[in-house]
Amino acid sequence: MLDLTTIRAELDRHYDLAPSVALAAQMSDIHARMNRAMPFPDWAIAAPYVAAINRLKAERGAVVLAHNYMTPDIYHGIADVVGDSLQLAIEATRTTAPVIVQCGVHFMAETSKILNPSRIVLMPDMQAGCSLAESITAEGVAAMRARYPGAKVVSYVNTSAAVKAASDICCTSSNAAQIVAAMPGDTVIMTPDKWLAQNVAAQVPQKRIVWWDGACIVHERFTPQDLRDFRDWHPGLRIIAHPECPPDVVAEADFVGSTAHIIEWVGREQPAKAMLVTECSMAANIADAHPGVEFLGPCNMCPHMKKITLEKVLWSLHSMTGVVEVDPAIAAPARLAVQRMIDLSRQLAS
């Protein structure tokens, strides 16, 4: 557990982190990317941290990879690469930076380390876990293999390195249906998200898909009635859902896709009113790029993602703590599963 009192005292000795209207005004180009989500007074508080982090990034030769669920100050203020799990995994294979700062949850940092074993990967808060990733173990994968002999195991990238190592290939919500369809055999095991598996099963009827009983605490809380109520309250509303939502929720949506596909859809369709049935920061992060779109609730916040803050990122870069390590014996087979996903995704896209 990070001792924030000690961290703050140490950071105050090295950086001027007091709120600054003047600095915020100087950095107005950054604020313009998140003006709808972050009022100027809040930006005056965040700007000193953003400035300090960006200076340290240059000194350390660091790159910041940030998931789409990060808060706007991280997403727009300090990230070098933003995206969903697939995009971040691909970019992790391309970076030449000696230091990678992972703004996301722990399995994402593990994935970056798996793909970059010689580089330093920093996790600003090691307690930023994932309920979905923690629902499955390598022993669970072995039990599924024993129950369905010969079936290939497709594990969501939202899993630990040990689970990836026990799997044949990984997938993300962007490519799950395509990867499952490409697997040999009639039966495919999907872990750990039962809702993603069931939604994929509807898209790939030629396969018998069996699944682990896991779910995301953000997406499983939405209900079909939530969506119907908002349609009644807001005529003309377009609803976009993430495939980690239960199938009866997905059935109520106008579009279903990964976070990357959601962003693409909003940019292409430009609906007057949109509701993103996913994590709260998604709409905030794309709002200023689409001024003609009114984003409406509900949304559910991921408590794990929100453990990553500007303060913790600054401390991690300042102290070079929160270094992520993966046992080489686990990293090697896990790398194969992730690389197979990346290679197959590129092959299917070509």
Phi, psi and omega in degrees: 000130180288135176271093187293331178297313179293318180300314182297320179297319181291317179296323180295335179285340186247338186224148173270101186251013178292144177308139184219112176294321182296313180294320178301320179293320178298329182258031184296336179295324177288316181299329181300335180286343185224026185301321181290331184266334184230107177300155184304320178301322177291324178295325177297331176283320184281328188305317179299325178290316179299315180298316181294318180295316182294327174293316181294324176304315180295319180293321183273349188066037187264153173238139179253121175258123185235131178285158181298345180269002176291156178293157185302326181295328176279311184302314182262336188272323188230348186287138172267329178224132174236154179165185175273185186299321180293313181299318181292322178296317179296315180294329177296332177281342185264335188291145174250006181294139179288339181231130176244125174256120184262110175262094184182219177244174196299321182298331178292320177294321175300317180298317178298320179292319178303319183276346181224065187298336183270355183257159177276125176246123182253136176244112185300334175215109182294344180275359178282085183265207181204121181299324180292312180299324183281355181278349184229144177234169176299326178294325176296321177297316179299321179295321178293320177298320180294326181284329182232075185303135177086348181285137176287145180255117176253111182254133175304144179296343176282060181215163179289165177300323181296322178289319176302318182296332181273358185256165177277323184201155174260169173212166169236176177293340178290323191236008188303313183297317181294320181290317178298318180297330183277351182286141176289156177091165182276331185248135177232133176267128175244132176227155350257002190270109182293327182286317175301317181299317181291324176291323176293321180302325178291334180271338185235068185293344181286350180249146168270113183254126175245152191219159172278152185269066177240162179202158178273130183294339177284308190277334182285349183276345177287148178233157176301325180295325175306312184291319180295321179298316182292328175296320179294322183282334186228083179305138181087001181295134173257131185249128182239122186244152175271144183288001170278355176284153176301151183303326180289336173284315178303323182296338180273350187274157174276333180209144179232130179187170176295173179300321178295317180291327176298315179299316179297318182296314179299317179296324182281317187273330180047058180292150179294321179228132181223144173237121179264112183272079184195202183289148191302323187288344182304307182295320180299323185284338182248001186299315185289337177284347183226071185296341180274357182256128173265116181267128182242157178283185004274169170214162176240136183269137175274114181293337180284313178301323185284358173287341178275120182231164176303318181301316181289325176296316179299316180296318181299316179289323180294313186266348185055043176251169186080035181284128181267130177236147176229129178307125182305328180292333176270323183299320185298306178290330176295322179297321179299317181294319179290318181293324175300319178299312181296314181296316181292323178297317178295319180296317181290332181279342185277000000 
